[in-house]
Amino acid sequence: MNALARNQLVWLHAQGWAQLQAQAWDAEAQTMLAHWQCHGLPLVVCRQRVEVAPGQLCLGLPAPLQWSRRRLALTVAVAQVAAVGAFPTLQQVAQAKPWEKAALALGRALGACGVTARVYGSHGWQWLTHMPYLHDASDIDVSVEVPDFATACQAAALLAAAELGPRLDGEIVFPGGQAVAWRELQRVLAGGTAQVLLKARQSIRLATLPELQTLGIRPNGASSPDAAQRNPGR
């Protein structure tokens, strides 16, 4: 299996769940793990800790409101991953929402640039689990995978111009899985800051605008295809 990127979803084999539940969790965490397994819910790939042994994968379980939005940090063997998927698209999450029309328009505009917005965070998890995650101030966190810097700028401009009601937040993901918050990208483009946080599979570092401009560019100068694995879902 290829290295999984941040924010990809994974479903585990029964043995993987058994290994997690055999660890020394408190009663609430055990209840959460049992619920996730019983309902066939996914876990999410997190930033990989450098001390984790080869063949192991760092995952997260962000709980809904009934468990006070608690987050479990989990480690499993890659061999225990049964399936890989992705968060829902913005259009899927927007169905029957007051802001559906605006979201569909944004989705079409992004699609014209060749990219798709996927929704993670509270809105994404509520859509996936049918459990309550949202509160009145919940942002819509979107992840947009782009092939190059020019497309990243186009996508960020479209996100900034959109008016959905709930605040739009999230990140632009470059080939290889490196990501920057789209609002930070807007600020560095406007000269409001000199550096932004660039998140990778195993690290976070500060990056300058010239560094961002090289993302997605091969040594020969050609734009590279999106290296981050895409998967339509379960």
N, CA, C and O of each residue as an XYZ file, in Angstrom:
936
protein
N       0.845     -1.197      0.000
C       0.000      0.000      0.000
C       0.880      1.247      0.000
O       1.839      1.344      0.765
N       0.534      2.217     -0.885
C       1.282      3.466     -0.924
C       1.099      4.232      0.387
O       0.117      4.038      1.104
N       2.067      5.106      0.686
C       1.971      5.911      1.898
C       0.684      6.730      1.864
O       0.392      7.417      0.886
N      -0.064      6.643      2.934
C      -1.336      7.346      2.993
C      -1.117      8.799      3.403
O      -0.248      9.101      4.222
N      -1.908      9.686      2.829
C      -1.759     11.114      3.076
C      -2.612     11.561      4.254
O      -3.579     10.892      4.618
N      -2.254     12.691      4.846
C      -3.076     13.302      5.885
C      -4.508     13.476      5.379
O      -4.744     13.785      4.211
N      -5.450     13.270      6.293
C      -6.871     13.473      6.033
C      -7.487     12.424      5.111
O      -8.639     12.572      4.703
N      -6.750     11.373      4.775
C      -7.405     10.240      4.134
C      -8.140      9.432      5.201
O      -7.747      9.419      6.368
N      -9.197      8.768      4.789
C      -9.968      7.928      5.693
C      -9.573      6.479      5.516
O      -9.280      6.040      4.404
N      -9.563      5.731      6.615
C      -9.265      4.297      6.536
C     -10.281      3.519      7.364
O     -10.777      3.993      8.386
N     -10.572      2.323      6.895
C     -11.405      1.362      7.624
C     -10.516      0.183      7.994
O      -9.699     -0.253      7.183
N     -10.664     -0.333      9.195
C      -9.772     -1.363      9.708
C     -10.375     -2.752      9.618
O     -11.594     -2.927      9.615
N      -9.481     -3.745      9.545
C      -9.876     -5.142      9.729
C     -10.283     -5.359     11.185
O      -9.924     -4.571     12.059
N     -11.023     -6.415     11.435
C     -11.458     -6.733     12.803
C     -10.270     -6.908     13.736
O     -10.338     -6.530     14.905
N      -9.183     -7.476     13.230
C      -8.007     -7.677     14.078
C      -7.406     -6.337     14.499
O      -6.913     -6.204     15.620
N      -7.444     -5.352     13.615
C      -6.937     -4.031     13.965
C      -7.752     -3.410     15.089
O      -7.189     -2.803     16.000
N      -9.072     -3.555     15.034
C      -9.914     -3.050     16.115
C      -9.632     -3.789     17.418
O      -9.584     -3.184     18.489
N      -9.449     -5.094     17.315
C      -9.172     -5.880     18.521
C      -7.874     -5.428     19.178
O      -7.789     -5.350     20.403
N      -6.864     -5.130     18.362
C      -5.591     -4.679     18.908
C      -5.728     -3.318     19.574
O      -5.111     -3.075     20.612
N      -6.525     -2.427     18.997
C      -6.740     -1.119     19.610
C      -7.477     -1.244     20.935
O      -7.111     -0.598     21.917
N      -8.516     -2.075     20.964
C      -9.334     -2.197     22.161
C      -8.621     -2.957     23.271
O      -9.037     -2.897     24.428
N      -7.551     -3.672     22.930
C      -6.780     -4.388     23.949
C      -5.839     -3.467     24.711
O      -5.227     -3.877     25.697
N      -5.723     -2.224     24.259
C      -4.837     -1.283     24.936
C      -5.517     -0.706     26.181
O      -6.721     -0.871     26.377
N      -4.732     -0.034     27.009
C      -5.212      0.433     28.316
C      -5.949      1.764     28.200
O      -5.434      2.805     28.609
N      -7.149      1.721     27.643
C      -7.986      2.907     27.526
C      -8.911      3.016     28.737
O      -9.175      2.030     29.425
N      -9.393      4.223     28.984
C     -10.426      4.391     30.006
C     -11.779      3.947     29.434
O     -11.884      3.634     28.249
N     -12.797      3.924     30.276
C     -14.101      3.384     29.884
C     -14.724      4.178     28.733
O     -15.308      3.591     27.822
N     -14.604      5.502     28.770
C     -15.189      6.309     27.708
C     -14.532      6.016     26.363
O     -15.218      5.863     25.352
N     -13.196      5.937     26.354
C     -12.485      5.645     25.110
C     -12.855      4.265     24.579
O     -13.010      4.092     23.370
N     -12.997      3.290     25.455
C     -13.405      1.948     25.027
C     -14.789      1.982     24.389
O     -15.044      1.292     23.402
N     -15.681      2.792     24.963
C     -17.027      2.924     24.394
C     -16.970      3.544     23.000
O     -17.680      3.116     22.090
N     -16.129      4.542     22.847
C     -15.979      5.185     21.539
C     -15.443      4.204     20.504
O     -15.966      4.123     19.392
N     -14.408      3.463     20.861
C     -13.821      2.498     19.936
C     -14.832      1.418     19.556
O     -14.920      1.022     18.393
N     -15.582      0.951     20.531
C     -16.585     -0.089     20.266
C     -17.670      0.436     19.331
O     -18.128     -0.281     18.441
N     -18.082      1.692     19.534
C     -19.099      2.290     18.663
C     -18.579      2.404     17.236
O     -19.286      2.076     16.283
N     -17.345      2.867     17.094
C     -16.761      3.035     15.751
C     -16.696      1.690     15.025
O     -17.050      1.604     13.849
N     -16.251      0.650     15.713
C     -16.174     -0.661     15.074
C     -17.556     -1.200     14.741
O     -17.782     -1.694     13.636
N     -18.481     -1.108     15.689
C     -19.829     -1.656     15.499
C     -20.536     -1.024     14.304
O     -21.276     -1.700     13.590
N     -20.311      0.264     14.085
C     -21.001      0.981     13.011
C     -20.164      1.098     11.738
O     -20.572      1.765     10.787
N     -19.013      0.462     11.716
C     -18.194      0.466     10.507
C     -17.714      1.846     10.102
O     -17.661      2.164      8.914
N     -17.363      2.673     11.085
C     -16.959      4.048     10.811
C     -15.459      4.136     10.541
O     -14.687      3.303     11.017
N     -15.053      5.144      9.782
C     -13.629      5.285      9.453
C     -12.850      6.046     10.513
O     -13.417      6.745     11.354
N     -11.548      5.890     10.448
C     -10.594      6.711     11.178
C      -9.890      7.599     10.158
O      -9.995      7.365      8.954
N      -9.175      8.614     10.633
C      -8.528      9.540      9.715
C      -7.013      9.493      9.902
O      -6.518      9.406     11.026
N      -6.295      9.552      8.799
C      -4.834      9.567      8.833
C      -4.362     10.929      9.345
O      -4.747     11.972      8.817
N      -3.531     10.901     10.372
C      -2.996     12.128     10.990
C      -1.573     12.376     10.497
O      -1.032     11.606      9.702
N      -0.985     13.451     10.977
C       0.444     13.646     10.747
C       1.183     12.510     11.422
O       0.901     12.178     12.574
N       2.131     11.911     10.709
C       2.828     10.730     11.197
C       3.982     11.118     12.119
O       4.873     11.871     11.725
N       3.962     10.604     13.341
C       5.028     10.915     14.296
C       6.313     10.209     13.870
O       6.292      9.046     13.465
N       7.427     10.926     13.967
C       8.690     10.391     13.470
C       9.148      9.181     14.270
O       9.895      8.350     13.754
N       8.708      9.068     15.537
C       9.159      7.951     16.365
C       8.383      6.666     16.115
O       8.737      5.622     16.662
N       7.334      6.718     15.302
C       6.532      5.521     15.040
C       7.307      4.573     14.131
O       7.926      4.997     13.155
N       7.265      3.304     14.460
C       8.035      2.299     13.726
C       7.523      2.130     12.298
O       6.344      2.361     12.029
N       8.409      1.727     11.379
C       7.973      1.441     10.013
C       6.846      0.402     10.019
O       6.844     -0.521     10.834
N       5.918      0.562      9.126
C       4.803     -0.369      9.063
C       3.656     -0.004      9.979
O       2.628     -0.682      9.987
N       3.821      1.075     10.763
C       2.759      1.551     11.648
C       2.163      2.840     11.088
O       2.826      3.566     10.347
N       0.921      3.120     11.442
C       0.205      4.256     10.897
C      -0.482      5.022     12.026
O      -1.178      4.425     12.847
N      -0.290      6.339     12.071
C      -0.926      7.189     13.083
C      -2.300      7.632     12.578
O      -2.421      8.199     11.492
N      -3.322      7.367     13.374
C      -4.692      7.679     13.006
C      -5.365      8.480     14.111
O      -4.881      8.531     15.242
N      -6.470      9.094     13.774
C      -7.238      9.821     14.760
C      -8.697      9.418     14.748
O      -9.240      9.024     13.716
N      -9.324      9.521     15.911
C     -10.765      9.325     16.051
C     -11.309     10.584     16.740
O     -11.200     10.709     17.959
N     -11.884     11.505     15.985
C     -12.473     12.700     16.592
C     -13.931     12.430     16.947
O     -14.749     12.188     16.060
N     -14.257     12.470     18.213
C     -15.588     12.084     18.680
C     -16.586     13.228     18.532
O     -16.193     14.393     18.464
N     -17.873     12.900     18.480
C     -18.916     13.922     18.401
C     -19.188     14.570     19.759
O     -18.487     14.316     20.738
N     -20.213     15.406     19.792
C     -20.519     16.184     20.987
C     -20.830     15.304     22.197
O     -20.523     15.675     23.330
N     -21.438     14.142     21.963
C     -21.829     13.315     23.103
C     -20.629     12.816     23.905
O     -20.770     12.438     25.068
N     -19.447     12.813     23.283
C     -18.225     12.484     24.007
C     -17.315     13.707     24.102
O     -16.089     13.596     24.112
N     -17.954     14.877     24.171
C     -17.261     16.165     24.394
C     -16.184     16.445     23.352
O     -15.169     17.077     23.645
N     -16.422     15.963     22.123
C     -15.485     16.203     21.010
C     -14.078     15.702     21.347
O     -13.084     16.261     20.884
N     -14.007     14.663     22.141
C     -12.714     14.078     22.516
C     -12.029     13.497     21.280
O     -12.696     13.009     20.367
N     -10.719     13.551     21.254
C      -9.942     13.007     20.141
C      -9.017     11.912     20.651
O      -8.273     12.112     21.612
N      -9.066     10.769     20.012
C      -8.165      9.669     20.341
C      -7.050      9.597     19.308
O      -7.307      9.605     18.104
N      -5.809      9.525     19.784
C      -4.651      9.319     18.914
C      -4.331      7.830     18.915
O      -4.054      7.249     19.964
N      -4.369      7.221     17.745
C      -4.242      5.774     17.627
C      -3.066      5.420     16.723
O      -2.678      6.196     15.849
N      -2.510      4.238     16.951
C      -1.459      3.709     16.081
C      -1.792      2.256     15.752
O      -2.019      1.444     16.649
N      -1.820      1.942     14.474
C      -2.119      0.573     14.043
C      -1.109      0.159     12.976
O      -0.426      0.994     12.383
N      -1.033     -1.146     12.750
C      -0.207     -1.642     11.657
C      -0.885     -1.338     10.324
O      -2.097     -1.503     10.185
N      -0.105     -0.899      9.356
C      -0.645     -0.612      8.028
C      -1.376     -1.838      7.475
O      -2.361     -1.704      6.749
N      -0.894     -3.021      7.819
C      -1.514     -4.255      7.332
C      -2.947     -4.423      7.824
O      -3.700     -5.220      7.265
N      -3.338     -3.675      8.873
C      -4.699     -3.782      9.401
C      -5.685     -2.849      8.701
O      -6.863     -2.816      9.055
N      -5.218     -2.097      7.720
C      -6.106     -1.223      6.950
C      -6.837     -2.049      5.902
O      -6.216     -2.655      5.029
N      -8.168     -2.068      5.998
C      -8.977     -2.863      5.074
C      -9.388     -2.066      3.842
O      -9.517     -2.632      2.756
N      -9.592     -0.767      3.996
C     -10.039      0.067      2.880
C      -9.625      1.506      3.120
O      -9.409      1.932      4.255
N      -9.518      2.242      2.028
C      -9.114      3.643      2.074
C     -10.157      4.478      1.336
O     -10.675      4.059      0.300
N     -10.458      5.648      1.868
C     -11.443      6.500      1.222
C     -11.151      7.964      1.437
O     -10.047      8.341      1.827
N     -12.148      8.785      1.179
C     -11.975     10.230      1.248
C     -13.187     10.867      1.908
O     -14.268     10.280      1.944
N     -12.997     12.068      2.428
C     -14.100     12.833      2.981
C     -15.083     13.207      1.867
O     -14.714     13.208      0.693
N     -16.323     13.523      2.224
C     -17.325     13.881      1.205
C     -16.986     15.193      0.520
O     -16.248     16.022      1.052
N     -17.541     15.360     -0.673
C     -17.355     16.613     -1.393
C     -18.227     17.708     -0.778
O     -19.159     17.434     -0.022
N     -17.905     18.932     -1.115
C     -18.696     20.070     -0.641
C     -20.141     19.947     -1.111
O     -21.067     20.270     -0.366
N     -20.336     19.483     -2.342
C     -21.690     19.339     -2.859
C     -22.480     18.307     -2.060
O     -23.669     18.504     -1.809
N     -21.842     17.216     -1.659
C     -22.534     16.201     -0.870
C     -22.959     16.736      0.493
O     -24.091     16.521      0.928
N     -22.055     17.427      1.155
C     -22.345     17.953      2.488
C     -23.407     19.050      2.439
O     -24.169     19.222      3.390
N     -23.457     19.789      1.334
C     -24.361     20.933      1.224
C     -25.812     20.549      0.988
O     -26.698     21.392      1.130
N     -26.077     19.300      0.631
C     -27.447     18.906      0.296
C     -28.419     19.234      1.434
O     -28.185     18.894      2.593
N     -29.507     19.901      1.070
C     -30.587     20.278      1.990
C     -30.168     21.324      3.017
O     -30.885     21.551      3.991
N     -29.020     21.962      2.814
C     -28.583     23.031      3.703
C     -29.036     24.386      3.132
O     -29.215     24.508      1.921
N     -29.220     25.395      3.979
C     -29.588     26.725      3.469
C     -28.559     27.292      2.494
O     -28.894     28.107      1.634
N     -27.316     26.862      2.630
C     -26.255     27.377      1.785
C     -25.930     26.432      0.614
O     -24.853     26.521      0.024
N     -26.865     25.529      0.285
C     -26.605     24.553     -0.782
C     -26.348     25.232     -2.130
O     -25.413     24.859     -2.838
N     -27.170     26.227     -2.493
C     -27.025     26.872     -3.797
C     -25.649     27.508     -3.942
O     -24.999     27.363     -4.977
N     -25.205     28.215     -2.900
C     -23.884     28.855     -2.959
C     -22.774     27.819     -3.012
O     -21.771     28.020     -3.697
N     -22.942     26.709     -2.294
C     -21.931     25.653     -2.299
C     -21.842     24.984     -3.665
O     -20.751     24.664     -4.135
N     -22.986     24.777     -4.296
C     -22.977     24.176     -5.631
C     -22.278     25.090     -6.628
O     -21.532     24.623     -7.489
N     -22.520     26.389     -6.511
C     -21.858     27.340     -7.402
C     -20.345     27.325     -7.180
O     -19.575     27.362     -8.139
N     -19.926     27.270     -5.927
C     -18.493     27.189     -5.622
C     -17.914     25.889     -6.158
O     -16.822     25.884     -6.726
N     -18.629     24.798     -5.984
C     -18.158     23.515     -6.491
C     -17.973     23.528     -7.997
O     -17.003     22.973     -8.513
N     -18.904     24.163     -8.705
C     -18.783     24.249    -10.168
C     -17.583     25.107    -10.562
O     -16.860     24.777    -11.502
N     -17.376     26.203     -9.842
C     -16.247     27.082    -10.152
C     -14.916     26.375     -9.914
O     -13.994     26.491    -10.721
N     -14.820     25.639     -8.803
C     -13.605     24.867     -8.540
C     -13.432     23.770     -9.582
O     -12.318     23.507    -10.035
N     -14.535     23.131     -9.960
C     -14.467     22.086    -10.976
C     -13.951     22.608    -12.308
O     -13.254     21.895    -13.030
N     -14.288     23.845    -12.633
C     -13.790     24.444    -13.870
C     -12.282     24.622    -13.832
O     -11.638     24.717    -14.877
N     -11.712     24.669    -12.618
C     -10.246     24.737    -12.451
C      -9.630     23.341    -12.368
O      -8.412     23.195    -12.262
N     -10.486     22.318    -12.417
C      -9.985     20.949    -12.367
C      -9.772     20.410    -10.968
O      -9.049     19.428    -10.797
N     -10.391     21.034     -9.941
C     -10.189     20.585     -8.568
C     -11.530     20.401     -7.864
O     -12.567     20.871     -8.333
N     -11.486     19.705     -6.726
C     -12.682     19.396     -5.941
C     -12.439     19.759     -4.486
O     -11.361     19.509     -3.945
N     -13.440     20.346     -3.862
C     -13.358     20.638     -2.425
C     -13.974     19.490     -1.649
O     -15.126     19.122     -1.879
N     -13.203     18.924     -0.727
C     -13.724     17.892      0.168
C     -13.809     18.478      1.574
O     -12.979     19.296      1.971
N     -14.821     18.048      2.316
C     -15.124     18.657      3.610
C     -14.711     17.722      4.737
O     -15.224     16.609      4.850
N     -13.783     18.179      5.569
C     -13.387     17.428      6.752
C     -13.884     18.197      7.971
O     -14.825     18.980      7.836
N     -13.309     18.018      9.134
C     -13.768     18.741     10.309
C     -15.182     18.334     10.715
O     -15.652     17.256     10.349
N     -15.857     19.197     11.472
C     -17.156     18.855     12.046
C     -18.211     18.538     10.996
O     -18.970     17.580     11.145
N     -18.264     19.345      9.927
C     -19.257     19.098      8.885
C     -19.010     17.762      8.189
O     -19.952     17.023      7.903
N     -17.746     17.455      7.917
C     -17.424     16.192      7.272
C     -17.738     14.997      8.142
O     -18.296     14.009      7.665
N     -17.382     15.077      9.431
C     -17.621     13.952     10.333
C     -19.109     13.761     10.613
O     -19.563     12.628     10.766
N     -19.863     14.835     10.680
C     -21.305     14.663     10.903
C     -21.942     13.988      9.699
O     -22.830     13.149      9.855
N     -21.498     14.347      8.497
C     -22.012     13.703      7.284
C     -21.662     12.216      7.268
O     -22.488     11.386      6.888
N     -20.445     11.883      7.679
C     -19.995     10.491      7.647
C     -20.677      9.616      8.699
O     -21.033      8.470      8.427
N     -20.855     10.161      9.891
C     -21.298      9.344     11.033
C     -22.774      9.491     11.368
O     -23.341      8.648     12.063
N     -23.404     10.565     10.874
C     -24.797     10.888     11.237
C     -24.929     11.129     12.739
O     -25.985     10.882     13.320
N     -23.867     11.606     13.357
C     -23.852     11.956     14.775
C     -23.623     13.459     14.906
O     -23.085     14.075     13.987
N     -24.025     14.072     16.044
C     -23.926     15.531     16.182
C     -22.507     16.009     16.481
O     -21.927     15.688     17.518
N     -21.970     16.778     15.550
C     -20.668     17.423     15.720
C     -20.781     18.944     15.692
O     -19.942     19.639     16.266
N     -21.792     19.456     15.040
C     -21.865     20.875     14.738
C     -22.399     21.699     15.902
O     -23.241     21.248     16.678
N     -21.882     22.927     15.999
C     -22.446     23.929     16.888
C     -22.629     25.205     16.070
O     -22.283     25.234     14.889
N     -23.150     26.224     16.663
C     -23.518     27.424     15.905
C     -22.331     28.072     15.197
O     -22.507     28.704     14.156
N     -21.144     27.926     15.737
C     -19.971     28.584     15.161
C     -19.095     27.635     14.339
O     -17.950     27.971     14.038
N     -19.604     26.469     13.975
C     -18.790     25.498     13.233
C     -18.427     26.015     11.846
O     -19.302     26.399     11.069
N     -17.140     26.022     11.541
C     -16.665     26.368     10.201
C     -16.895     25.194      9.254
O     -17.105     24.062      9.689
N     -16.853     25.479      7.962
C     -16.800     24.426      6.944
C     -15.334     24.289      6.546
O     -14.786     25.163      5.875
N     -14.710     23.209      6.953
C     -13.297     22.977      6.645
C     -13.185     22.207      5.339
O     -13.654     21.073      5.241
N     -12.570     22.816      4.342
C     -12.434     22.171      3.041
C     -10.968     21.887      2.732
O     -10.070     22.628      3.131
N     -10.760     20.806      2.021
C      -9.436     20.432      1.542
C      -9.499     20.361      0.014
O     -10.322     19.637     -0.545
N      -8.632     21.111     -0.652
C      -8.624     21.175     -2.108
C      -7.253     20.744     -2.610
O      -6.258     21.429     -2.372
N      -7.199     19.625     -3.297
C      -5.942     19.143     -3.870
C      -5.707     19.827     -5.207
O      -6.590     19.840     -6.064
N      -4.527     20.392     -5.388
C      -4.202     21.128     -6.613
C      -2.947     20.541     -7.262
O      -2.112     19.952     -6.575
N      -2.814     20.699     -8.572
C      -1.622     20.163     -9.253
C      -0.436     21.120     -9.243
O       0.701     20.697     -9.454
N      -0.689     22.409     -9.001
C       0.407     23.382     -9.089
C       0.025     24.675     -8.367
O      -1.102     24.837     -7.901
N       0.982     25.575     -8.290
C       0.789     26.820     -7.544
C      -0.262     27.713     -8.193
O      -1.063     28.330     -7.491
N      -0.271     27.790     -9.508
C      -1.238     28.650    -10.189
C      -2.667     28.221     -9.854
O      -3.528     29.060     -9.592
N      -2.907     26.923     -9.864
C      -4.236     26.433     -9.526
C      -4.548     26.698     -8.054
O      -5.693     26.979     -7.701
N      -3.531     26.609     -7.199
C      -3.730     26.917     -5.780
C      -4.222     28.348     -5.608
O      -5.127     28.599     -4.813
N      -3.642     29.279     -6.336
C      -4.050     30.680     -6.247
C      -5.479     30.860     -6.737
O      -6.247     31.616     -6.141
N      -5.844     30.174     -7.818
C      -7.209     30.252     -8.330
C      -8.199     29.713     -7.302
O      -9.235     30.327     -7.046
N      -7.876     28.569     -6.718
C      -8.769     27.951     -5.747
C      -8.929     28.831     -4.514
O     -10.041     29.000     -4.014
N      -7.831     29.392     -4.020
C      -7.896     30.254     -2.841
C      -8.759     31.484     -3.106
O      -9.516     31.911     -2.234
N      -8.648     32.051     -4.300
C      -9.451     33.223     -4.644
C     -10.938     32.877     -4.679
O     -11.768     33.668     -4.232
N     -11.275     31.714     -5.201
C     -12.673     31.287     -5.250
C     -13.217     31.049     -3.844
O     -14.351     31.422     -3.544
N     -12.425     30.438     -2.996
C     -12.858     30.194     -1.616
C     -13.054     31.511     -0.874
O     -14.003     31.660     -0.104
N     -12.158     32.465     -1.106
C     -12.251     33.754     -0.422
C     -13.491     34.534     -0.858
O     -14.068     35.284     -0.070
N     -13.893     34.356     -2.107
C     -15.030     35.116     -2.636
C     -16.376     34.468     -2.297
O     -17.417     35.116     -2.406
N     -16.363     33.215     -1.895
C     -17.609     32.488     -1.643
C     -18.284     32.983     -0.366
O     -17.618     33.327      0.611
N     -19.616     33.013     -0.391
C     -20.404     33.393      0.779
C     -21.433     32.297      1.026
O     -22.501     32.283      0.414
N     -21.097     31.380      1.930
C     -21.957     30.242      2.191
C     -22.822     30.400      3.434
O     -23.774     29.643      3.626
N     -22.508     31.354      4.261
C     -23.174     31.461      5.557
C     -22.194     31.049      6.628
O     -21.597     31.915      7.267
N     -21.999     29.724      6.857
C     -20.917     29.303      7.744
C     -19.560     29.732      7.169
O     -19.382     29.783      5.952
N     -18.629     30.032      8.040
C     -17.301     30.480      7.612
C     -16.552     29.336      6.936
O     -16.525     28.215      7.445
N     -15.946     29.626      5.789
C     -15.125     28.645      5.088
C     -13.705     28.693      5.618
O     -13.124     29.768      5.768
N     -13.152     27.530      5.900
C     -11.772     27.427      6.345
C     -11.172     26.220      5.635
O     -11.804     25.645      4.749
N      -9.960     25.834      6.013
C      -9.362     24.638      5.433
C      -8.045     24.901      4.746
O      -7.356     25.876      5.049
N      -7.691     24.013      3.803
C      -6.340     24.057      3.263
C      -6.278     23.671      1.796
O      -7.159     22.999      1.262
N      -5.215     24.119      1.176
C      -4.848     23.741     -0.188
C      -3.762     22.677     -0.077
O      -2.788     22.851      0.656
N      -3.930     21.577     -0.804
C      -2.983     20.461     -0.724
C      -2.244     20.338     -2.057
O      -2.856     20.148     -3.108
N      -0.923     20.450     -1.991
C      -0.087     20.361     -3.181
C       0.319     18.915     -3.455
O       0.160     18.061     -2.583
N       0.840     18.622     -4.651
C       1.334     17.283     -4.934
C       2.333     16.822     -3.873
O       3.176     17.595     -3.418
N       2.224     15.566     -3.495
C       3.076     15.037     -2.441
C       2.471     15.205     -1.068
O       3.041     14.736     -0.083
N       1.313     15.874     -0.976
C       0.607     15.979      0.290
C       0.943     17.182      1.142
O       0.403     17.313      2.241
N       1.821     18.076      0.678
C       2.124     19.273      1.466
C       0.956     20.249      1.376
O       0.416     20.483      0.295
N       0.571     20.816      2.515
C      -0.645     21.625      2.563
C      -0.412     22.941      3.286
O       0.409     23.040      4.198
N      -1.159     23.945      2.851
C      -1.121     25.262      3.485
C      -2.554     25.745      3.644
O      -3.389     25.510      2.770
N      -2.845     26.411      4.744
C      -4.178     26.981      4.933
C      -4.447     27.983      3.815
O      -3.607     28.834      3.523
N      -5.618     27.880      3.190
C      -5.859     28.763      2.045
C      -5.930     30.228      2.468
O      -5.587     31.110      1.680
N      -6.363     30.498      3.683
C      -6.382     31.888      4.157
C      -4.948     32.413      4.334
O      -4.683     33.584      4.062
N      -4.030     31.560      4.785
C      -2.632     31.977      4.910
C      -2.017     32.204      3.534
O      -1.214     33.118      3.347
N      -2.403     31.358      2.567
C      -1.919     31.561      1.204
C      -2.377     32.923      0.685
O      -1.606     33.638      0.045
N      -3.629     33.281      0.960
C      -4.129     34.594      0.564
C      -3.303     35.723      1.186
O      -2.976     36.706      0.521
N      -2.971     35.568      2.469
C      -2.217     36.619      3.157
C      -0.808     36.772      2.590
O      -0.329     37.890      2.403
N      -0.141     35.641      2.314
C       1.215     35.752      1.787
C       1.198     36.315      0.373
O       2.119     37.033     -0.015
N       0.170     36.002     -0.400
C       0.056     36.565     -1.745
C      -0.171     38.069     -1.698
O       0.303     38.803     -2.565
N      -0.904     38.529     -0.669
C      -1.189     39.956     -0.523
C      -0.059     40.719      0.156
O      -0.136     41.939      0.306
N       0.995     40.009      0.567
C       2.113     40.652      1.239
C       1.870     40.919      2.708
O       2.618     41.664      3.340
N       0.808     40.302      3.266
C       0.504     40.512      4.671
C       1.383     39.723      5.616
O       1.430     40.009      6.812
N       2.077     38.733      5.089
C       3.003     37.939      5.892
C       4.094     37.400      4.974
O       3.890     37.292      3.765
N       5.242     37.065      5.536
C       6.360     36.584      4.715
C       6.441     35.067      4.673
O       7.044     34.501      3.762
N       5.834     34.402      5.661
C       5.920     32.946      5.751
C       4.575     32.367      6.165
O       3.760     33.028      6.809
N       4.369     31.127      5.780
C       3.157     30.401      6.165
C       3.555     29.021      6.669
O       4.642     28.526      6.371
N       2.661     28.409      7.437
C       2.900     27.044      7.888
C       2.612     26.069      6.742
O       1.544     26.108      6.131
N       3.568     25.211      6.468
C       3.420     24.190      5.438
C       3.410     22.833      6.140
O       4.385     22.445      6.783
N       2.290     22.118      6.005
C       2.122     20.839      6.684
C       2.455     19.706      5.724
O       1.978     19.677      4.589
N       3.277     18.775      6.191
C       3.614     17.591      5.412
C       3.186     16.350      6.181
O       2.617     16.455      7.268
N       3.453     15.189      5.630
C       3.002     13.946      6.254
C       3.614     13.740      7.632
O       2.968     13.179      8.518
N       4.854     14.187      7.823
C       5.535     13.964      9.094
C       6.015     15.240      9.767
O       6.679     15.167     10.801
N       5.703     16.401      9.217
C       6.297     17.619      9.768
C       5.442     18.841      9.487
O       4.540     18.823      8.649
N       5.755     19.899     10.214
C       5.212     21.235      9.944
C       6.395     22.193      9.939
O       7.242     22.137     10.830
N       6.458     23.061      8.955
C       7.552     24.033      8.902
C       7.039     25.321      8.278
O       5.969     25.354      7.669
N       7.827     26.383      8.441
C       7.513     27.644      7.804
C       8.052     27.652      6.377
O       9.148     27.155      6.120
N       7.280     28.215      5.455
C       7.696     28.286      4.055
C       7.432     29.692      3.528
O       6.478     30.352      3.940
N       8.274     30.136      2.626
C       8.122     31.455      2.006
C       7.341     31.327      0.699
O       7.135     30.224      0.193
N       6.915     32.458      0.166
C       6.195     32.464     -1.105
C       7.014     31.825     -2.233
O       6.461     31.019     -2.981
N       8.306     32.146     -2.391
C       9.074     31.473     -3.448
C       9.090     29.949     -3.299
O       9.077     29.226     -4.295
N       9.117     29.463     -2.051
C       9.076     28.015     -1.843
C       7.737     27.447     -2.285
O       7.689     26.399     -2.928
N       6.658     28.126     -1.948
C       5.333     27.644     -2.347
C       5.204     27.603     -3.865
O       4.554     26.713     -4.415
N       5.813     28.550     -4.526
C       5.701     28.623     -5.984
C       6.370     27.448     -6.682
O       6.069     27.169     -7.843
N       7.271     26.756     -5.997
C       7.943     25.599     -6.608
C       7.178     24.298     -6.384
O       7.512     23.284     -6.998
N       6.170     24.298     -5.527
C       5.446     23.067     -5.253
C       4.663     22.634     -6.486
O       3.977     23.440     -7.115
N       4.774     21.359     -6.821
C       4.093     20.843     -8.004
C       4.900     20.987     -9.269
O       4.431     20.633    -10.351
N       6.136     21.512     -9.146
C       6.991     21.677    -10.325
C       8.076     20.618    -10.323
O       8.809     20.469     -9.346
N       8.175     19.885    -11.419
C       9.250     18.897    -11.551
C      10.575     19.604    -11.842
O      10.583     20.760    -12.264
N      11.691     18.911    -11.617
C      12.992     19.540    -11.897
C      13.129     20.045    -13.330
O      13.850     21.014    -13.568
N      12.455     19.412    -14.291
C      12.560     19.853    -15.684
C      11.638     21.017    -16.002
O      11.595     21.507    -17.130
N      10.879     21.464    -14.958
C      10.023     22.628    -15.167
C       8.585     22.308    -15.487
O       7.740     23.202    -15.508
N       8.289     21.031    -15.739
C       6.916     20.659    -16.066
C       6.104     20.478    -14.805
O       6.625     20.049    -13.775
N       4.832     20.804    -14.887
C       3.952     20.584    -13.743
C       3.752     19.095    -13.547
O       3.530     18.355    -14.505
N       3.831     18.666    -12.302
C       3.655     17.244    -12.013
C       2.201     16.940    -11.739
O       1.468     17.820    -11.286
N       1.753     15.703    -12.004
C       0.405     15.325    -11.636
C       0.280     15.281    -10.130
O       1.278     15.204     -9.414
N      -0.932     15.328     -9.661
C      -1.169     15.304     -8.210
C      -0.738     13.969     -7.663
O      -1.293     12.929     -8.019
N       0.268     13.999     -6.782
C       0.805     12.752     -6.235
C       0.010     12.233     -5.069
O       0.163     11.070     -4.695
N      -0.841     13.060     -4.477
C      -1.631     12.597     -3.348
C      -2.682     11.625     -3.827
O      -3.385     11.907     -4.797
N      -2.807     10.488     -3.170
C      -3.738      9.456     -3.579
C      -5.172      9.958     -3.465
O      -5.565     10.523     -2.444
N      -5.960      9.743     -4.540
C      -7.357     10.126     -4.511
C      -8.192      8.867     -4.516
O      -7.829      7.865     -5.132
N      -9.304      8.926     -3.829
C     -10.176      7.771     -3.740
C     -11.587      8.284     -3.542
O     -11.813      9.112     -2.659
N     -12.556      7.816     -4.340
C     -13.888      8.370     -4.260
C     -14.636      8.017     -3.008
O     -15.705      8.580     -2.768
N     -14.130      7.109     -2.190
C     -14.840      6.751     -0.965
C     -14.845      5.271     -0.759
O     -14.050      4.537     -1.346
N     -15.766      4.830      0.097
C     -15.828      3.413      0.408
C     -16.178      2.611     -0.805
O     -16.275      1.386     -0.729
